[in-house]
Amino acid sequence: MRGQKTVKRLGYPILKQKAFLATVAILVIMIFPKTGFYTSYNLIELLKAAAVLEILAFGVTLTVICGGCDLSIGSTMSLSGIIAILLMSHVPMWIAILAGIASGAVIGFINGFFIVQQKTEPFIITLGTGMVIKGVCQQLTDAKPIAPDNPMFVKLANGLAFGFLPNVILVTIILMILFHLLLRYTAFGRNCYAIGGGYDVALYSGINVIKTKWMTYVICGMTAAAGGIMLSSQLNTGSSIYGDNTALLVNCGVVVGGTSFAGGIGGIPQTAIGLLLFSVLENAMNSLMISPYIQQATKGVLIVLIIWLDCYTIKRKNEAV
């Protein structure tokens, strides 16, 4: 009896993660078809494809836990790579990279001003700022791809750490650990959960809700910029077309992973699983040579199914109380 209780206690948190179960199911299914899915090259490419989105999603997770969202991250991602590449012709590469990340911080600060200080709707504000940034990107590049002058830039993301691990994956792992520690073991992280759980309650509890929530948007802008620089390094090109569908995909992946749009619930491991699910699903369907139209429909069905199952579980839990 005690053993059953132990198994239940250890297994229940995993069973609650529908995205995790879906990812495992896909990995098990892909054992049987004769494809190149389980080659080392394909698995590395799968992780590389997910890495940039994961970096963006870590920052978005903070805003969502606080009860917000950010739809400007796709445009911010595009702008940071363009700024870094343009400045590389005039300053050292590391300064250009810092300038690109700083641009993300500025965008996050502006988003935070309107959303937190002026108490406007985050969905509309970040959608609007994203459109403005997209126009700036097109103006800076004349809507054409631009290539960096520095040949070392491509190695930033594509270089190998320890002789086998692409730098972009290593950076993603490091950021995942740091953001998890930030959310779970710092006063800032606890305040984020408190604000998402009840804004007025957090305010009356003495938490500086404006500073904390504003900071989440600044951090979100910086992670979007860092992801954009990594993407531009991966492709050795900056372009205004990057990130057109990224914002919706990342925000959706965060929620699919288990972070609630209502705020106060979620975390970085859940987000990592949610975004990894999309990458695993896409890679698996490409390996099986499934039509792109079927792939699109399948992704939509999976998203709806996972969100419905989570809502159904919460409803049953509330009814049982």
C-alpha positions in Angstrom: 0.0 0.0 0.0 2.8 2.4 0.9 4.6 1.5 -2.3 1.4 2.3 -4.3 1.2 5.7 -2.6 4.9 6.4 -3.4 4.4 5.6 -7.1 1.3 7.7 -7.2 3.1 10.7 -5.5 6.0 10.5 -7.9 4.0 9.7 -11.0 1.1 12.2 -10.7 3.2 15.4 -11.4 4.4 13.7 -14.6 1.0 12.5 -15.6 -0.3 16.1 -15.2 2.0 17.2 -18.0 0.0 16.4 -21.1 2.7 17.8 -23.3 5.3 15.5 -21.8 3.1 12.5 -22.4 2.4 13.5 -25.9 6.2 14.0 -26.6 6.9 10.5 -25.1 4.2 9.0 -27.2 5.6 10.5 -30.4 9.1 9.3 -29.6 7.8 5.8 -28.9 5.8 5.7 -32.2 8.9 6.8 -34.2 10.8 3.7 -33.1 8.8 1.5 -35.5 8.9 3.3 -38.9 12.1 2.9 -40.9 13.1 6.5 -41.0 16.2 8.5 -40.1 14.5 10.0 -37.1 16.8 8.4 -34.5 20.1 9.3 -36.2 22.4 11.5 -34.1 22.3 14.1 -36.9 18.5 14.3 -36.9 18.2 14.5 -33.1 20.8 17.3 -33.0 18.9 19.2 -35.7 15.7 18.7 -33.8 17.2 20.2 -30.7 18.7 23.1 -32.7 15.3 23.8 -34.2 13.7 24.0 -30.8 16.6 25.9 -29.1 15.8 29.5 -30.4 12.1 29.1 -29.6 13.0 27.8 -26.1 15.1 30.9 -25.5 12.2 33.2 -26.4 9.8 31.1 -24.4 11.7 31.5 -21.2 11.1 35.2 -21.1 7.5 34.8 -22.2 6.9 32.4 -19.3 7.7 35.2 -16.9 5.1 37.5 -18.4 2.4 34.8 -18.6 2.9 33.7 -15.0 2.4 37.4 -14.1 -0.9 37.3 -16.0 0.4 39.0 -19.2 1.7 38.0 -22.7 4.0 39.3 -25.3 3.2 39.2 -29.0 6.1 41.5 -30.0 8.8 38.9 -29.5 8.9 37.8 -33.1 9.6 41.3 -34.3 12.1 41.9 -31.5 13.9 38.7 -32.5 14.2 40.0 -36.1 15.4 43.5 -35.0 18.1 42.3 -32.7 19.8 40.2 -35.3 19.6 43.0 -37.9 21.1 45.5 -35.4 23.9 43.2 -34.5 24.8 42.5 -38.1 24.6 46.2 -39.2 26.8 47.3 -36.3 29.4 44.5 -36.8 30.8 46.5 -39.7 31.7 49.4 -37.4 32.3 47.9 -33.9 33.6 44.6 -32.4 31.3 41.7 -32.7 30.6 41.5 -28.9 29.6 45.1 -28.7 27.2 44.6 -31.7 25.7 41.6 -29.9 25.3 43.6 -26.7 23.6 46.4 -28.7 21.2 43.8 -30.2 20.3 42.5 -26.7 19.9 46.1 -25.4 17.4 46.8 -28.2 15.3 44.0 -26.8 15.5 45.5 -23.3 14.3 48.8 -24.6 11.4 47.3 -26.4 10.5 45.3 -23.2 10.7 48.6 -21.2 8.3 50.3 -23.6 5.9 47.4 -23.4 6.1 47.4 -19.7 5.4 51.1 -19.5 2.1 50.9 -21.4 1.0 47.5 -19.9 2.1 48.0 -16.3 2.3 51.7 -15.7 -0.6 52.7 -17.9 -2.6 49.5 -17.2 -3.4 48.8 -20.9 -4.2 45.4 -22.5 -0.9 43.4 -23.1 -2.3 41.5 -26.1 -3.1 44.7 -28.0 -0.1 46.7 -26.9 2.5 44.0 -27.7 0.7 43.3 -31.0 1.0 47.0 -31.9 4.6 47.4 -30.9 5.4 44.2 -32.8 4.0 45.8 -36.0 6.0 49.0 -35.4 9.2 47.0 -34.9 8.5 45.0 -38.1 8.3 48.2 -40.0 11.6 49.4 -38.6 13.2 46.1 -39.6 12.0 46.5 -43.2 13.2 50.1 -43.3 16.7 49.1 -42.0 17.1 46.3 -44.5 15.0 47.5 -47.4 13.0 44.3 -46.8 16.1 42.3 -48.0 18.2 39.7 -46.2 21.6 41.1 -44.9 24.8 39.1 -44.3 27.4 39.8 -41.6 30.9 41.0 -42.5 32.4 39.1 -39.5 33.0 35.4 -40.4 33.1 34.5 -36.7 29.4 35.4 -36.2 28.2 32.2 -37.8 30.2 30.2 -35.2 28.3 31.9 -32.3 25.4 29.5 -32.7 26.9 26.8 -34.9 30.2 26.3 -33.1 30.6 23.1 -31.1 31.0 23.0 -27.3 32.9 19.9 -26.0 33.4 18.9 -29.6 29.8 17.7 -30.2 27.2 20.0 -28.8 26.1 23.1 -30.8 26.5 26.3 -28.9 22.9 27.3 -29.4 21.8 24.1 -27.5 24.3 24.8 -24.7 23.1 28.4 -24.3 19.5 27.1 -24.2 20.3 24.6 -21.5 22.2 27.2 -19.4 19.3 29.7 -19.7 16.8 27.1 -18.8 18.6 26.3 -15.6 19.1 30.0 -14.7 15.5 30.9 -15.4 14.2 27.9 -13.4 16.4 29.0 -10.4 15.2 32.6 -10.8 11.5 31.5 -10.7 11.7 28.9 -8.0 14.4 30.1 -5.6 14.3 33.9 -5.6 12.0 36.6 -4.2 11.5 37.9 -7.7 10.2 34.5 -8.9 7.9 34.1 -5.9 6.6 37.6 -6.5 5.8 36.7 -10.1 3.6 33.8 -9.0 2.0 36.0 -6.3 1.1 38.7 -8.9 -0.3 36.1 -11.3 -2.3 34.4 -8.5 -3.9 37.7 -7.4 -2.7 41.2 -8.4 -4.6 43.0 -5.7 -3.6 40.5 -3.0 0.1 40.8 -4.0 -0.2 44.6 -4.0 -1.7 44.7 -0.5 0.9 42.2 0.7 3.6 44.7 0.1 5.0 43.4 -3.2 6.2 46.0 -5.6 3.9 44.7 -8.4 4.7 47.5 -10.9 8.5 47.0 -10.7 8.2 43.2 -10.8 5.8 42.9 -13.7 7.6 45.7 -15.6 10.9 43.7 -15.2 9.3 40.6 -16.7 8.7 42.5 -19.9 12.3 43.8 -20.0 13.6 40.3 -19.4 11.2 39.0 -22.1 12.5 41.6 -24.6 16.1 40.6 -23.8 15.5 36.8 -24.3 13.7 37.6 -27.6 16.7 39.6 -28.7 19.2 36.9 -27.6 17.1 34.3 -29.5 17.1 36.6 -32.6 20.9 36.9 -32.5 21.3 33.1 -32.2 18.9 32.6 -35.1 20.7 35.2 -37.3 24.0 33.4 -36.4 22.5 30.0 -37.3 21.4 31.2 -40.7 24.3 33.7 -41.0 21.7 36.2 -42.2 19.5 38.9 -40.7 16.0 39.4 -42.2 12.8 41.3 -41.5 10.8 38.2 -42.3 12.1 36.3 -39.3 9.5 35.8 -36.5 6.3 36.3 -38.5 4.6 33.4 -36.8 6.9 33.1 -33.8 5.0 35.1 -31.2 1.8 33.0 -31.5 3.8 29.7 -31.6 5.9 30.5 -28.5 3.0 31.9 -26.5 0.9 28.8 -27.4 3.9 26.5 -26.6 4.2 28.1 -23.1 0.5 27.4 -22.4 0.6 23.9 -23.9 3.4 23.1 -21.6 1.3 23.9 -18.6 1.7 27.6 -17.8 -1.7 29.2 -17.4 -2.7 32.4 -19.3 -4.7 33.2 -16.1 -1.3 33.6 -14.3 0.2 32.2 -11.2 0.7 28.6 -12.6 3.6 27.1 -14.6 7.3 27.1 -14.8 10.4 26.8 -17.0 10.6 23.0 -17.3 6.9 22.9 -18.5 7.7 25.6 -21.1 10.7 23.6 -22.3 8.5 20.5 -22.8 5.8 22.5 -24.5 8.1 23.9 -27.1 10.0 20.7 -27.5 6.7 18.9 -28.3 6.2 21.1 -31.4 9.7 20.5 -32.6 9.5 16.7 -32.1 6.1 16.6 -33.8 7.2 18.6 -36.8 10.4 16.6 -37.2 8.5 13.3 -36.9 6.0 14.2 -39.5 8.8 15.4 -41.9 10.5 12.1 -41.4 7.3 10.3 -42.3 6.9 12.6 -45.3 3.5 13.8 -44.2 1.9 16.6 -46.3 2.5 20.1 -44.9 -1.3 20.7 -44.9 -1.8 17.6 -42.8 1.0 18.8 -40.5 -0.7 22.1 -39.9 -4.0 20.5 -39.1 -2.3 17.9 -36.8 -0.6 20.6 -34.8 -3.9 22.4 -34.3 -5.7 19.3 -33.2 -2.9 18.5 -30.7 -3.0 22.0 -29.2 -6.7 21.9 -28.8 -6.7 18.4 -27.3 -4.0 19.2 -24.7 -5.6 22.5 -23.6 -9.0 20.8 -23.4 -7.6 17.9 -21.3 -6.0 20.4 -18.9 -9.2 22.4 -18.6 -11.2 19.3 -18.1 -8.9 18.1 -15.4 -9.1 21.4 -13.6 -12.9 21.4 -13.9 -13.2 17.9 -12.4 -10.8 18.9 -9.6 -12.9 21.9 -8.7 -16.1 19.9 -8.8 -14.6 17.4 -6.4 -13.8 20.1 -3.8 
